[in-house]
Amino acid sequence: MHTEAHLNVGEATIKLLEQYGVDTVFGIPGVHTLEFCRGLNKSSIHHVQARNEQGAGFMADGYARASGKPGVALVISGPGVTNALTAVGQAYADSIPMLLLSADAASYTLGKGLGCLHEVPSLTDTTAPLTAFSAIAMNAEEVPLLLARAFSVFSSERPRPVHIAIPTDVLEMPVETDWEVPELPMRPAPTAKKIERACELLRNARQPMICVGGGACLAGDAITKVAERLGAAVIGSINGKGIVPDTHPLSLSAGTVRREVQQYLQQADVVLAVGTELSEVDSFEETLEIPGKIIRIDIDTRKMNDIYPSEVAIIGGARASCEAIANRLGEVKARAETVTEVARIRREFRTRLDAGQLRHCKVLDVLREALPDETIIMADVCQLVYTGTFAFDVGKPRLWNYPGGYCTLGSGLPDAIGARLARPETPVVTFAGDGGFMFTVQELVTGAELGLALPIILWNNEGLKQIQDDMILREIELVGVTGINPDFIALAQACGCHALRIDSAEGLVEAINTAFNADRPTVIEVRERDPWLN
């Protein structure tokens, strides 16, 4: 079929993305992406102008985390790609579906070292280690094939980011036929034999437990049913937080970081691990001691026999697999004492806190009371958030987000902008520390330009406090962790946002409520040393 409008590749690529359901892209236009921009002007896709491509990548990441749909960053070649690569690394570590779509230098110059504008010896080699795949389209016909491959990854495999580069001369090539979206594959279904073997282990378990990660975010109801049938405690990773509500009597929240939970996990004789790597970043321990037999449910075959080998390895989608277990498990005598044990451990979370964590909990408790239950938290890496992982309850998946896998600073604000655009009817809040906030503070301008009602809880402990504490613990004289901060109130206002510094719990509640009704983001500075927190 011949296309009626004589589109070029840049225009046709945008049109095809629209057919895939893409409604927003994040980036900064440049001379190499002008043909993409021509296509955007003919589409209904909303282009969001970030202030740095790293911010654009994080916005795409946040969009995907909040919606479950692929986030798209559209950037120039060379520095556009390398600026965005930190966000790509974060999406890779946390299994987030992201498309990094970039231009590249003209195809006839690639690899020749001619000193072309934005030249990189090989963009695809640069991004390949942090993507499911990275490829360059050397002609028009390859573009729809590569996009089909990308969206097939997102729909059926571990949903890691993909990079597709299109050289400038290819972007200008005419497209002779209409490009269409093919039928996309689905995640594999578990086999009946594997499900029965898992059920046999669970039925006969003396003390079963369930560990859940971000790969299980669609399986919450089925996992809850299995947990209640067995009387099994549920332990979440960072990205697994809320899959079974934190307030459920069998939930230990994302408590893997707590020594009490690590010791409790050692008592399990059977562990059902669903969509989780059982990763070091969830526990801050290189390896967990798990003497029990492990049933692993995952779509990544490489996770079945890593440092936690499987007794039963189920390759399949989390929801289908857990529903099959729930349906096949039959009558089991639930372990009644688990509820009491979980309640005791949850109480210990709050009675074994250091002085800093006690201050964090004062703020987190006020915020939990003030924020609507459905609020999405897009958090940066900071001590307030470390504590919140086990001390701030959420009732659904995808409501608590911070980049524990890659542990990069600066993602909180742009992630929140992406989430706010992905789910405009849902309240979104950023938690950020003063150090990380400075990495992407310029994206306040983007939020102001978009007119987003976005409260930003800025936890100011006057430095890179976690690293300060680590240096002190190892008896290292402080170096590079005590630099001065700007006046955050003046800085936020200069970026077109509202800002205030609060000095009481009542002031924090009032500030949150006002920020949700504002016409732009609001920076709410909370200082760790203020009297009301001590």
Number of C-alpha atoms within 10 A of each C-alpha: 7 10 12 9 10 14 20 20 27 27 24 28 25 24 23 19 20 17 13 16 11 18 17 20 27 25 28 19 18 14 12 23 23 18 20 26 19 16 20 21 13 11 15 14 18 14 18 22 20 24 17 16 27 28 34 33 38 34 34 35 33 33 31 23 32 27 16 17 19 26 30 28 33 27 31 26 26 20 14 24 30 19 18 22 21 21 32 32 23 25 29 24 18 24 22 28 31 33 26 29 23 25 32 31 24 18 16 10 14 17 12 10 10 10 10 12 13 15 20 21 14 13 24 19 12 15 23 15 12 22 24 21 18 21 18 20 20 17 15 21 15 13 25 20 14 20 21 18 16 24 22 18 22 27 17 16 20 21 26 25 33 29 26 22 24 29 23 22 17 22 28 17 14 15 21 17 14 15 19 13 15 13 8 14 13 14 19 17 16 22 13 14 10 17 23 15 16 24 20 13 20 24 18 13 19 14 21 28 27 24 25 32 27 25 25 27 23 17 22 22 17 22 27 24 17 20 23 18 18 24 23 29 28 30 27 31 27 30 30 28 31 28 30 31 21 23 13 16 19 25 27 26 31 29 26 29 21 18 13 16 20 18 14 16 25 14 16 22 19 26 28 27 23 30 28 21 23 21 19 15 18 23 20 12 14 10 12 18 13 18 14 19 19 25 26 27 31 28 24 17 14 8 20 22 12 10 12 18 14 19 18 18 21 28 21 24 26 29 22 17 26 26 18 19 24 20 14 15 19 11 9 13 11 16 18 12 11 20 16 12 15 21 15 12 17 20 11 13 19 14 10 12 14 10 9 14 18 17 19 22 20 14 22 19 15 14 17 16 10 14 17 12 14 14 18 26 23 31 29 32 23 26 18 26 24 18 21 21 24 22 23 17 21 24 19 20 24 25 21 25 26 29 24 21 19 17 16 18 21 26 31 32 33 31 31 32 31 32 27 26 22 23 14 12 8 14 19 28 27 24 25 29 28 25 24 21 25 15 17 19 20 19 23 27 21 22 28 21 17 16 15 23 24 28 28 26 23 24 23 22 19 17 18 19 18 14 15 17 13 12 15 12 9 8 9 11 8 13 10 9 15 14 11 8 12 10 8 21 17 14 16 22 17 13 18 19 25 21 22 18 16 18 15 15 16 10 13 22 17 13 20 22 13 13 23 19 13 17 17 23 31 30 26 25 22 22 18 18 12 13 9 14 18 11
